[in-house]
């Protein structure tokens, strides 16, 4: 497939700057990981996590003391096993985020439970809990982003949270109306998923795509340009990359959240990385008002977006269940 990295991508640069160094001049680089050592080594500005990444992170030795401490705390608390487990998972999730915050100058995104994705009130309550837990670590709202799935309930939760001064990262973005609804709600940042969009089209069309025909790349470029044309302040952060080619095709996007493996590839590669996206003149300052009916209609007409949003929520919810089961098992074992 033409979107995969070529052999020269993994060769160390003989002279000059690496592609990662050049990319940093065009976009804010965010590490898509909970791996403490990877973040320390790669020096991103921000970090973003999700239940899948937290689950992996808690297997790392660097978090062993955190895990043991929170297990002891949970075991000493009142409540039934489910309540103690839920509390421990919340504290561990924030603990990983707080550790990463000590390594980056910017923000850490922490994701609200995916099984709350269709419940506005519960999403807001969990976000407030995360903010309170971060304060216990000495971190204010200016150091974090609350990551919320961009369902309609999530959009409405973001509207409430942004009104309270809690900045949100609306994730699992696959559709233009979905993206505009997030901006209209005042979301600080949106995360359109490049790789997952490409995956869907490859699976359904059975063919490879040249990089400038990549549906995920095209989608993010279109959203970026539309947001800049409208004068929207919501940050556009490309996410879910399958190759360095996709990343470089979006050089200049406000932010790019990238896995450690692809960051390493970029850091080890030479060759020019030109800026591909730049803000143009503002032509329309207003965002169209998008209500629940318009939001639902847009997703109903977009099979890819509907399926990938549902799949993303289900995947994160499954990983959260696995995390809870693992912590529950450790608590039961004493």
Buried (B, 14 or more C-beta within 10 A) or exposed (E): BEBEBEEEBEEEBEEEBBBBEBBBEBBBBBBBBBBBEBBEBBBBBBBBBBBBBBBBBBEBEEBEEBBEEBBEEBEEEEEEEEEBBBBBBBBBBBBBBBBBBEBBEBBBBBBBBBBBBBBBEBBBEBBBBBBEBBEEBEBEBEBBBBBBBBBBBBBBBBBBBBEEEBBBBBBBBBBBBBBBBBBBBBBBBBBBBBBBBBBBBBEEEEEEBEBEEBBBBBBBBEBBBBBBBBBBEBBBBBBBBBBBBBBBBBBBBBBBBBBBEBBBBBBBBBBEBEEBBEEEEEEEEEBEEBEEEBBEEBBEEBEBBBBBBBBBBEBBBBBBEEBBEBBBEBBEEE
